[in-house]
Amino acid sequence: MAFPKVNPTKTEAWKLLSKHFSEMKEVKMQTLFSEDNLRASTFSLTWNDFFVDYSKNRISAETLQLLLQLAEEVKLKEAIEAQFEGVSINETEDRAVGHTQLRNFKNLPSAVSVTLQKMKTFSEAVISGNWKGYTGKSITHVVNIGIGGSDLGPDMVCEALRYYKNHLEVRFVSNVDGDHVMETIKDLDRETTLFIIVSKTFTTQETLTNAETIRAWFLGQAAKDDVAKHFVAVSTNLEAVSNFGIDAENIFPMWDWVGGRFSLWSPVGLSIACAVGYQHFEDLLKGAHEMDVHFRGAPFSENIPVILALLSVWYNNFFEAESECMVPYSQYLSKLVAYLQQGIMESNGKSVDRNGNPIDYQTGTIVWGSTGTNAQHAFFQLIHQGTKLIPCDFIAFSESLYGNKDHQNKLLANCFAQTEALLQGTYESGVENNFKKFEGNRPTNTILIEKLTPKSLGSLIAMYEHKLFVQGVIWNIFSYDQWGVELGKIVAKGTLSAIETKEVSKISNSSTSQLIKKL
Ligand code: F6P
C-alpha cells in the first residue's frame, strides 16, 4: 500500500472549486440561512458527546460536494489506510506513524502494553506515597523537563484535567532560559520532588542543559546514589539516558514511530498519569481511540476531522485566509492553542510536495487564539471588523464541572452570541454609522461537547490530529517530519561558541556578529 502523491491543484475538483469560488465569494451566509430553514441541521454532525455545527461557513451543498470530491481525488481514503496500516508514510525519515497504535487497547503492540503497565505501577507508587525519596519521604512535586512535544502535550493536558487532579503538584520546565529553571525549582524540596526528563532523542540542547542544571542543584544536597529515587526518563535513546546516570529501571521507552508532537499518548504522558492517576490517563487514550475509529470508518461527509479539514482548505486555498483562530470557552483549555500550534504548524509548514517539488499553492495555516470570553476583550475586534478573513473554531462544553449554572449560562451565551454576531453583523439592519457597522459573514465552527472529561479531551485532541493530517494529504506534503527546525539548531552551535569565546570571525553575518559583540 503506497502513500498517494497527488497534486491537488491538478485535480478536476480543484478546477471546479476555483470556478465555484468565483460564484461563492460574494455570497452572504445571511442569505444562505434565510433561504434554507434546514441549513443548521444539514451542516451539523453528531458523534458521541460531540455536536459540530459548521453551518456558519461560506459554503453551499455544492461547495461541500466539490470539497468531498477533492478528498476522493487526492486519495484521502488510501492515505488514511496507509497511516493506520503502519506504512512508512513519514518517508523523509523512513518511518511509520503510529501514535494511533498507542491508544488502540484491543490491539496494543506488546512493548506498549508492557510500558503502560510500568507507567501504571510507577504513577500509583508515586501518588500513593509508596515511592520514597532519598530521605524516606513521599513525593509531593513532579517536574517534567522537556520541550516541544515533550512538554506542550503533557502541560496542556495537566491543565485541561486540573479538575481531576490529585495532591501532587506537577510543574513543567522547558525553556533553556535559566531563569525559567530557577523560578520552577527555587522553592522545591529536593527530598520530595521527582524529575521526569522527557526527550525522544535525548540530544535536545534545552532539555539536556536543564536536566544537568537540575541534577547539579539536586546533588547540592543529595548524593549521586540518590539520583535513582528522584530522576526518571522517557526516551528512545536508552544509551544516552543511561550515560546521563539514570537507573535502567527508571527508563520509560519511547518509539521512533511516534512523532514528538503526537507523543502525549506515550510515556511522554507520564506526568499526566502522575497528576490525574493512571485510569484517567487511560480514559484519555480511549477517547482518542474512539475518534480514531470514527475518522477511519465514517464516510467523509459525516467525518468530523475530514469536514473540518476541507473547510480549512476552502478558506486557505480559495479565500486566501492566512490564519485560523481557536477559541475554547473553558479556562481549562488555556494551553490548547499553544499545543495545537506545534501540532499543526510544525506538521504543515512545508513548501515542498511529496514528490520533492517546490509548491506553488498555499499550505499550512497559521493557528492562533485564546480562551473565551477573555479573547472577546482582546483581539475579537479584529475578527469582527478588521480587513482579514479569519475562520474561527469555537469549542465549548454544555456542562461545567463545578456546576455553577449562572456562570455556565453566561459563558455559553457569549460563545453562541459571538458566532451569531460574526455571522449576522449589522450590515443589513440599516446601521448608518460606518464605524458601528459589522458586515458579518465571518465563518465559524462550533464544537459543542457535553462535558470536559479525560475521554472527551482525548477525542478532541485526536480530532485536531486527524484534521491536520487530512490537510497535509490534500496539500501533498509530508506532515510528519520537521526539517525546518534543524537549521536553527545548527546555527545556534556557532553563535554559542562565538558568545562563549567572544570570537566572532566565524560568524558570517555582520548584524549577528554586532549583536554578539554587544554582550
Ligand atoms: O525541534 C523540534 C523538536 O524536534 C520537536 O519536534 C520535538 O517535539 C522537540 O524538538 C523535542 O524533541 P525531543 O523530545 O527529542 O527532546
Residues whose N, C-alpha, C, O or C-beta is under 5 A from the ligand:
A	BS01	F6P	I147 G148 G149 S150 V198 S199 K200 T201 F202 T204 T207 G260 R261 Q482 V485
